[in-house]
Amino acid sequence: MNKILITFGLALSLIFSQAFAGSSKPIKVGTGGMEGNYYGMMQDINDYCADMLDRSLDIQETKGSIQNLSGMTNKKFALIWVQEDVLKYYARQTPSKVNDNRMKIVTGGHEEALQLLIPKGYKPESSGSSWSKVSSMFSSDTPKALDLTLLKGQVIGSYGGSMTSTKALSLFLGLNLNVVEIPKDRIGQAGDVPILLVGGVPYAPIEAYLATGKYNLVPIDARQLQDKAPFYNDTTINYEVAGELVSVKTAGVRALLVGKSYRKASKNENMINLASCISDNLEDIADDGDTNANWWSVLDLEEAGQTNWSYFELK
């Protein structure tokens, strides 16, 4: 009889443990490459805030913002890193899937820079008198900020997630750019069209293009963008060119940690706890010598104010 009771008890225990395990599936997180900022910063968040959640974080390597956002809309991910320009672009393109009712911000992240390279001596297609007045600056080693409307209708090279950022810029400013993908075997080699990439600094492909001596890194006036796309911020990027440090003012766009938002309030508890934990510990995360260096800039950006997208409420 005792053996029967023990066996019955073990069976019940197994059933309950399986049921509990089924209700505690990990929260799948879309980040970026394992060596990149998104992946590393998510590991930092996990180290500080895992105890605040009733489910573990399954941090997955991805190709970045576009794959992450797609993964959230098809239920592969419940938490993702995404650039704000990409988020706003897809909110325009597919508002029924990408909106601030379906997904909300857990925390703002670091800033990625718009990095525009113009070939020296570049002559755009169908250039008019307006272009001829400023084209000489692209033969100079210290070009002035470019009026982006001069690139309207032009071919712009890009690749990876930067292609969507370039299309987003074209849409927000009405530039009608012809965005073409740079083949992988041509990245870093001289060409005859402008190149726009979005990423951290220093960015290896930008360094490779500058090393050819065929391009200028051209300033972008963020104020020109802010009327139509206020999430672009002023920022400065630094590169070594021909042995000298060159500082260029440009526009930056923030990375955002975005979580799936549910109609039922209780299902948002983990995202609220995570947002609250990050907010409460942000200074410590930034000061920690073992965390990603970008947390310092997150601290500064958070003090400057929130972006125009719904956030999870803090406790």
LINSUL-V125216 format. One line per field, one symbol per residue. psi: psi as a letter, one per 30 degrees, with the letter a starting at -180 (. if undefined). A space follows every 10 residues. Layout:
# LINSUL-V125216
psi=???
This chain:
# LINSUL-V125216
psi=eeeeeeeeee eeeeeeeeee effhkljkkk calffleeee eeeeeeeege fflgllkjjk kagaeeeeee eefggekfkl kkkeeeeeef eeeiffejlg efklkellaa kkkkjkkkkk gkjlkhkaee effffffffl fillkkjfff gkglkkkllb ffeeeeeeee eefhfhkjjk kkkeffkglk agllkkkkal kkjeeeeeee ffgflkjkkk jfffffefif fklklkkklk jhgkkkkkka klkkkkjklk klejeffgee eeeeeeeeef geeeeefkff lkfffeeeee eefflllikk lkkl.
